[in-house]
Amino acid sequence: MVDLFCPTQLGNISLANRIVMAPMTRSRSPGGVPNALNAEY
């Protein structure tokens, strides 16, 4: 069983734990279509 709170390596990125969150760009877009706000984000 993997401990979610242990440090890990993801490619060349060191993570403090295994809990990550994907960018929420499409969920903030009207109709799920990316717009200028998504480009700025």
C-alpha positions in Angstrom: 0.0 0.0 0.0 1.3 3.5 -1.0 1.5 6.1 1.7 0.0 9.3 0.2 1.9 11.6 2.6 5.4 10.3 1.7 7.7 12.4 -0.6 8.0 11.2 -4.2 9.6 12.1 -7.5 7.6 12.9 -10.6 10.1 13.1 -13.5 12.4 16.0 -12.4 9.8 17.4 -9.9 10.1 16.6 -6.2 6.8 16.4 -4.5 6.3 16.7 -0.7 3.5 14.1 -1.0 1.5 12.1 -3.6 -1.6 14.4 -3.4 -1.9 16.6 -6.5 -4.7 18.5 -8.1 -5.2 19.0 -11.8 -5.7 22.6 -13.1 -9.4 23.5 -13.1 -9.3 25.4 -16.4 -12.3 23.8 -18.2 -14.5 23.7 -15.1 -14.2 27.5 -14.8 -15.1 28.1 -18.5 -18.7 28.7 -19.7 -19.9 25.6 -21.5 -16.5 23.9 -20.9 -14.9 25.9 -23.7 -11.5 27.5 -22.9 -11.4 31.3 -23.2 -9.0 34.3 -22.5 -9.2 33.7 -18.8 -7.8 30.2 -19.3 -5.0 31.5 -21.4 -4.1 34.0 -18.6 -4.3 31.2 -15.9 
